[in-house]
Amino acid sequence: MTHQELIDQVSANLFREARKIESRKSWLAMRNYLEQLDSEQLKMMLKELA
């Protein structure tokens, strides 16, 4: 899985977990944060959200 795919997966899971629609500003802030993480950190987040 590419780094970008991991970011997509984690952000989708986080917003699904919250079960509410977030503003675009919040979504962009989350994406910016996730882009700063490395692939291993993103994989760990996916495991914790599953």
C-alpha positions as a printed NumPy array, in Angstrom:
array([[  0.   ,   0.   ,   0.   ],
       [  1.403,   3.41 ,  -0.891],
       [  1.815,   6.216,   1.621],
       [ -1.073,   8.125,   0.02 ],
       [ -3.332,   5.07 ,   0.166],
       [ -2.517,   4.666,   3.852],
       [ -3.436,   8.309,   4.467],
       [ -6.719,   7.787,   2.605],
       [ -7.526,   4.67 ,   4.65 ],
       [ -6.701,   6.192,   8.035],
       [ -8.618,   9.41 ,   7.377],
       [-11.645,   7.487,   6.085],
       [-11.62 ,   5.242,   9.155],
       [-11.247,   8.169,  11.541],
       [-14.213,   9.989,  10.067],
       [-16.295,   6.817,   9.971],
       [-15.384,   6.225,  13.606],
       [-16.62 ,   9.678,  14.56 ],
       [-19.891,   9.03 ,  12.7  ],
       [-20.414,  12.657,  11.884],
       [-19.691,  14.968,   9.022],
       [-16.691,  17.167,   9.696],
       [-16.084,  20.528,   8.128],
       [-13.69 ,  20.698,   5.207],
       [-11.27 ,  22.663,   7.374],
       [-11.155,  19.848,   9.949],
       [-10.751,  17.268,   7.202],
       [ -7.837,  19.183,   5.679],
       [ -6.184,  19.605,   9.076],
       [ -6.422,  15.847,   9.662],
       [ -5.011,  15.092,   6.207],
       [ -2.1  ,  17.482,   6.793],
       [ -1.335,  15.762,  10.097],
       [ -1.497,  12.295,   8.537],
       [  0.818,  13.337,   5.718],
       [  3.504,  14.091,   8.309],
       [  3.444,  10.522,   9.64 ],
       [  5.509,   7.737,   8.141],
       [  3.993,   4.578,   6.665],
       [  4.616,   2.474,   9.769],
       [  2.781,   4.99 ,  11.976],
       [ -0.148,   4.991,   9.548],
       [ -0.267,   1.176,   9.5  ],
       [ -0.341,   1.127,  13.293],
       [ -3.223,   3.602,  13.313],
       [ -5.159,   1.426,  10.867],
       [ -4.681,  -1.611,  13.123],
       [ -5.887,   0.349,  16.163],
       [ -8.973,   1.583,  14.318],
       [ -9.923,  -1.882,  13.074]])
